[in-house]
Amino acid sequence: MKHELTLRVYYEETDMAGIVYYANYLKFIERGRTDFVRALGVDQTTMKEGQGLVFAVKSLTADYISPAKFDDILRVETTVTGLSAARMVMSQQVFRDDTLLFDSSVTVISMTLAGKPVRLPADIRRNLDEMQGRVVKST
């Protein structure tokens, strides 16, 4: 499954030159992951309150390729590239039109509220399998 989120760059996300401040790309891809999980049919608040489980970023690599600027329309693409019992590896890119601006790989784990890693919930794994090959868009 590939998820696409469209967003606009706001003034508050830029530096004095009107270029997106580097840390904001991490916020953009976080929004992409959040909407990706929502598109899988997972309510993270219910998962936390009902099962005592949350997601956490274990590791991340990032490559800043070209700058985004104030008022750009960006597309955040999120794809699961690896899946194990307790983690998902996601490839996330940020584009302006067809121009790749930012490329990352993010490893996400599921864990208890006490911080103990646990298996990914079965419904998430099942939904990933069922949505294989689909493209889901959010705005």
Secondary structure as UniProt FT lines:
FT   STRAND          2..8
FT   HELIX           11..13
FT   TURN            16..17
FT   STRAND          19..20
FT   TURN            22..23
FT   HELIX           24..39
FT   TURN            40..41
FT   HELIX           44..46
FT   HELIX           47..51
FT   STRAND          53..64
FT   TURN            70..71
FT   STRAND          73..83
FT   STRAND          87..96
FT   TURN            97..98
FT   STRAND          99..112
FT   TURN            113..114
FT   STRAND          117..118
FT   HELIX           122..130
FT   TURN            131..133
FT   STRAND          135..138
//
